[in-house]
Amino acid sequence: MTSLLVIIVLVLLAIALWQLTKIFDLTQVGVNSDSSQVANDKDNNLQGYLMFGFLAFLYIFTIYGLLKWGNLPLHNPASAHGGQVDNLMNITWVLIFTVQAITQVLLYYFAFKYKGKKGQKALYFADNNKLEAIWSIIPAVVLAGLILYGLYAWTNIMFIDEEEDTVVVELYAQQFKWTARIAGDDNVLGKANVRYIEGVNTLGVDLSDPNAQDDIVVTELHIPKGKKIHFKFRSQDVLHSAYFPHFRAQMNCVPGMVTEFAFTPIYTTAEYREMPDMIEKVAHINELRAKKSLELVAKGQPGLDPYTFDYLLLCNKICGASHYNMQMKVVVDTPEDYKKWLAQQKTLVQEVKASLEQPAEGEAAAPGEAKENDTVAAVAPVAMK
């Protein structure tokens, strides 16, 4: 209802302004004025100065934006390949700003310098081969260099040596959460299919596959520092995009197919928290949260907890109503801490077995459940041996 009233008000306001312009035109009847549609020298001068004004606004706003929001972009990359991504991005930004600075100044300067004047004829020539060569060859060379460097960086980043010692991890996307499956000691993920999704087996892992017997399923991913992590991505429903902002990594998760990406973490979570840029950013965030908490408490609402930095896996595709909340915590441990964490995790087979052993000891099963449990008990050993 409120939206409808706003629309009605805006329409009435537009009609009122249109009527005011008609009234103003009527008041000008009989007044000497230049009603010609051809621009005169005064019009051309005004347009020329307005162009300079817009040029000034463009650069002032650009400089203001860099000073005001220049601290918001991500700082140190947390992966081995992140430096290449940042370097490629920085080169691109420098080229864009340089070309923009030169071309915009020339555009508005020449528009002012050669504005129309009474009695002045414009010089016209059909073509100029020299100018055509300059503004065709220079951009072509620059873009070719940029593209070749980009392809070189992309090849290095995307290349995954199957013989290399890696940690194989599957990331399973579904509206609106992430689930990770870590290959066990064999470093090979078991087969999976949506047809096998049942109970705690939410990823549809084929429990009869020997490679699946040591797979570990978690909702908070731990990975070791200094070792390449080979990610494989699946989606259960719609197109998602696995985005690791601090690791400079992103890969689409496409229903019906497996995509992959790999990177090597170079900072543990604890190390990244101690970086000066991150300490400053966290302090600023907590300062804002403290002010917001005062407002909430004054209204009788609970305050906000202090923010602590963590690596996150986000979804970078608009995948539905709760897309904004689709994230998973990623913890980078030292190799020693990672091994300790991994040893504490139960395999998917163990979790399935535990779920099949329910109801708990001492609790009698219903007659219908007893028959079902007998059937499951007969199948389970085959799936778990």
N, C-alpha and C positions, 0 to 999 in steps of 0.2 A: 504493500500500500504506500509506504514511504517513497519507494522508487517511482511509482506512478505519479505521486504529487510533485516530485522533483522534476520529472519529465514535463508535466503540465506547466509548471512554473517557468521552465526554460523555454518552452514553446511560446508562452505568452510574452516573455521578455523579448524574444526574437521579433515577435509581431510588433511590440511596442517600439523597438529600435527602428524597425522598417518604417513605421508610421512617422517617427520623428524625422527620419531622413526626407520623407516626402514633404513634411511641413517645412523643413529647412529649404528645400528646393523652391517651394512656393514663396518663401520670404525673399528669395533672390530674384524674383521676376522684376524686370525693369532696371536692375543694377547692371552697370557695364562690367562685363567679365568676358574672358576669353573662353568661349565654349568649344573651341576647336579641339579635336582629338589628337592633333599633332603636337608633340612636345616642343616647347620653346627653349631658349637658352637658360632661363630660370629653372625650368623643370630639369634640364640636363645637369646643371650645377648642383641642384638639390640631390639628385640621384647619385651623383659622384661623391658628394660628402657623406651621404648615407652609407655608401659602400665602404668608405674608410671607417665610418662608425661601426659597421658590422664587423669589419676586419679587426678593429681594436677589441670589440666584445669577444670575438672568437679566441684571440690569443690571451686576453685577460682571464677568460673563463677556463681556458686550458691550463694556464699557469696556476690559477687558484685551485683547480681540481687536483693537480699534482701535489700541491702543498697540503691541501685539506685531506685528501684520501690516499695519498701516496704510501701511507704506512699499512694500508689494508691488504694488499696482495700478499700471497704466501712468500716466505723468505727462503731459508735454506732447504733445498730438496733433501729428502730422507732416503733416497735410493741412489744406486750407483749411476744410473742413466739420467737422473734428474738434472744434472748439470748440463747435459747436451740439450735437453728440452728447454731449460731456462735460457741457455745461450742462443738457441735458435729463435726463441721468443724475443729476446732483447735485440738481436740483430734486426728482426722484423720491425719492432717498434722504432728503432733508430731510423731505419729506411723510411717508414711511414711518416714520422714526424719531420724528417729532413725534406722529403718531397712535398709534404703538405705545407711546410713553412715557405718554401721557395715558390711553389705554384700559386698559393693563395695570395701572397704579396704581389706577384706579377699580375695575377688576374685582376685584382682590384685597382692596382696602380695604373695599368693600361686602360681599364674601364674609365678611370677618372681623367687620365691624360688625354685620351682621344675621344672624349665625350663630344657630342654634336654641338656645333656652333653655327650660327647663321652665316651663310655664304661659304662655308667650308665644305669641300668635297673630300670624301674618304678615298684613300688610295686602295685600289683593288687589283689583285693579281690572282690568276687562276691557280697557280701552284708554285711551289718552291722545293725543288728536289733536295737541296741541302738541308732545309728545315725538316722535311719529311724524314730524311735519313737520320738526323740527330734524334728526333723524338720517337723514332721507331727502334733504332739500334741500341741506344743507351738503356731504355727500359727492358728490352729483350735480353741484353747481357746481364743486367742486374737480376732479373727474375730467373734466368737460367741458372745463375750462380746460387741463388736462394733455393731453388727447387733441387738442384744437385746436392747441396749440403743437407737439405731436408730429407732427401732419399737416403743419403749416407747415414744420417742419424736414425732414421726409421728402420733401416736394415739392421743396424747394430742393436737397436732396442728390441726389435721383434724376433731376432734370430734366437732360437732355442736349440742348443745342442742336446740331442737325445742321450748322448753318452755322458753328459756332464752330471756330476753329483748334485741333485736338486731335492727340494722338498715339494712333493706333489700335493696340491690342495685344490679341491673342487669348491666353488662358490655357487650355491643354489639360490636363485632369485624367485621370489613369489610375492604377490601382493599381501602384505607390505612388510616383508622381512627378509633377512639374509640368513642362510645356514651354511656352515663350512663343513667339509668332509676331508679329513687328513688321511692320506695313505699311510699305512703302518710300516712295519719293518721291511716289507717287500717293496715299498715305495711305488706300488701299483694300485690304482683305484679299482674296486670291483665294478662290474657292469651295473647299470641302473636303467630303469624304465618306469614311467609313470604308472604302468599297470601293476607294479609291485607296491605302490604306496598303500600302507595299511598300518594303523596303530602308531607306534613310535617310529616306524620306518617311514618317515615323512619324505624322504628323498627317493623312495622307490628303488633302493639298492637290492640287487639280486643276491639274497643271502646264500644261495647255493653255489655262488661263484667263489672258488678258493681265494681269489685275490681280495674278496670283500671281508674275509674273516678278521682282519686286523684294522679295518677302517674305523676311524674315530669321528663322530659327528658332534660339533660344538656350535654354540651360538655366540661365543666370544673367541675370536681367533688369536692365537699366539703364534708368532713366527720367530726364528732365530736371526740375530744380527750376523751379517757377513756371509750368508749362504743364499744362493739363488732360490727363489720360490717360484715354482711353475704352477700357475693358476689355470684351472679349467672351469669354464663358466657354462651353466645351464639355466634355463628359465622354465618355470612350470606353466605360466599363463600368458603374459604379455611381454612386449619388448622392454627390457630393463637395461641399465648401463652401470656396470661396476666402476665406481670412481674413487680412486685413492688420491685425494688432492695433494697431500704432503709427499707422496711417492711419485707424483707426476705420472700416474698411470690411469688408464681408462680403457674399458673394453665392453662392447655391447653383449648382452645376454639375450640370445635369440631362441624362442621356443622351437624345439625340434632339431636343434643342432648344438654342437659343442664348440665354443670359441676358446682361445687361450692367450695368455700373456705371461711374462716373467719379469721379475725385477729382484734386485738384491738390496735388502735394507742395510743402511750404513750407520744408523744411529738407533740405539735402544730408546724406548719411551722415556726412561729416566734421563738419558743424555739430552734428548731433545727438549725436555722440560727445563733444563738448566741453561739453554742458550739465551744470550742477552735479549735478542729480539723477541723470543717467546716469553721470557720473564716480563718484559715490558708490556707485551700484548695482553698477557693474562692479568697483569696488575690493572691495566686500563679496563678490561672487561669486568673485573671484580669491582672496580670503582663505580661503573655504571650499574652493576647489579645491586650494589649497596644502596645507591640512590633510589633505585626502583623498589627495593625491599622496604625502605622507609615509607614510600607511598602506599605499598600494599598493607604494611602493618597498620598504618594510620586508618585504613579502611576495614581493619579487622581480618585481613587475609594473611595467610602464611607468607613469610619472606622467601627470597630466593637463596638457594645454597651457593656457596662460593664455587667458581668455575675452576676445574683442573684440566689441563690439556691431556688429550688422548688422541692417538691416530684413529681415524674413522674411515669406514667403507660406506659410501653414500650411493644412492641411485641418481643418475644424472639424466634420466628420461622421465618425462611426466607420465607416470604409469597409473595414475588414479587419484582418488580423493586424499589418501594418506601418503602420497608420494613424498611429501616433505619430511615425514617421520621414518622413512625407510633407511635405516642405518645400522651398522654393527661396529662394535669396538674392536680395534686391532691393537694388540700389544706386541711390541718388539722386545724380546728378551735376549739376554746373553745366551750363548749356546748351552752353558751349564744350566741356567734357569729354565731354558726351554725343555731340556731333557727331563728335568724334575717335574715340570708341568705336564709334559706328555705322559710320564709314567703314572700320573695320578688320574688320567682320563680312562673311562671305560670305553671299550669298543662298542660299535653298534650291535654286534651279535650279543654281547653281554647285556646290553640294554633291552634288546628284544627278548632274550631269555628271561630276564628279570620280570618283564611285563607279562610274559606267559605264565610265570609261576604265581601270579596273583590269582585269587585273593590271598591275603596275607595268612601266615600260619595261624591256626586256631580258628579261622573263620571258615565256616562251611560253605561250600559252593552250592548254588541252586541246582536242581536236577538237570535243567537244560544246559547249564554251564558245565556240568561234569562231563557230559558227552562231548562238548566242544573242546574242553581241555584235554580229554583223552586223545582226540584227533590231532590237536596241536602238538601234544607231547610225542606223538608218533612221527610227526613231520619234522619237528625241531632238530633232532639229532642229525638228520640228513642235511639240513640247512647249515648246521654249525660245525660239522666235523672238519 
